[in-house]
Amino acid sequence: MNPHWQKSSYCSEGNSCVHVATSAGTIHLTESADPRGVILDARPAAFDALLATLKMESRRV
């Protein structure tokens, strides 16, 4: 697999960014420090649930 990584639009310049790629029903996440090293693979439904949870948590802060 040689995914096309896309940097989060919420990330400013630097080495602390999330990168996202997709392939055949899977969403891959990694960080800027090593964009070749996938740190999380998720199905779309699980990724949607993760985003919903993160959005709820960010509203609490």
WOCOR-V41259 format. One record per residue. N is the residue number from 0. RES is the residue in one letter. SS is DSSP state (helix for helix, strand for strand, loop for the rest). OMEGA is omega in whole degrees, 0 to 359 (none if undefined). D_CENTER is the distance of its C-alpha to the mean C-alpha in Angstrom with 2 decimals. Layout:
((N	RES	SS	OMEGA	D_CENTER) (N	RES	SS	OMEGA	D_CENTER))
This chain:
((0	M	loop	175	16.72) (1	N	loop	187	15.98) (2	P	loop	173	12.76) (3	H	loop	183	12.47) (4	W	loop	177	9.44) (5	Q	strand	181	8.86) (6	K	strand	178	8.40) (7	S	loop	178	7.46) (8	S	loop	178	10.95) (9	Y	loop	185	11.27) (10	C	loop	171	11.40) (11	S	loop	179	14.94) (12	E	loop	179	16.26) (13	G	loop	184	15.97) (14	N	loop	181	14.30) (15	S	loop	184	12.03) (16	C	loop	174	9.03) (17	V	strand	176	5.27) (18	H	strand	182	5.18) (19	V	strand	174	4.31) (20	A	strand	178	7.60) (21	T	strand	173	9.89) (22	S	strand	173	13.21) (23	A	loop	175	15.98) (24	G	loop	180	14.50) (25	T	strand	176	11.43) (26	I	strand	182	7.71) (27	H	strand	177	6.40) (28	L	strand	175	3.75) (29	T	strand	179	6.13) (30	E	strand	183	7.98) (31	S	helix	185	10.67) (32	A	helix	179	13.47) (33	D	helix	184	13.01) (34	P	loop	176	10.77) (35	R	loop	182	12.95) (36	G	loop	180	12.22) (37	V	loop	179	9.56) (38	I	loop	178	9.06) (39	L	strand	171	7.86) (40	D	strand	181	9.02) (41	A	strand	172	9.57) (42	R	loop	182	12.03) (43	P	helix	180	11.57) (44	A	helix	179	13.77) (45	A	helix	178	12.04) (46	F	helix	176	8.64) (47	D	helix	179	11.04) (48	A	helix	177	12.76) (49	L	helix	179	9.96) (50	L	helix	179	9.43) (51	A	helix	179	13.24) (52	T	helix	179	13.80) (53	L	helix	179	11.82) (54	K	helix	178	13.77) (55	M	helix	181	16.93) (56	E	helix	181	16.60) (57	S	helix	177	16.16) (58	R	helix	180	19.35) (59	R	helix	185	21.25) (60	V	loop	none	20.94))
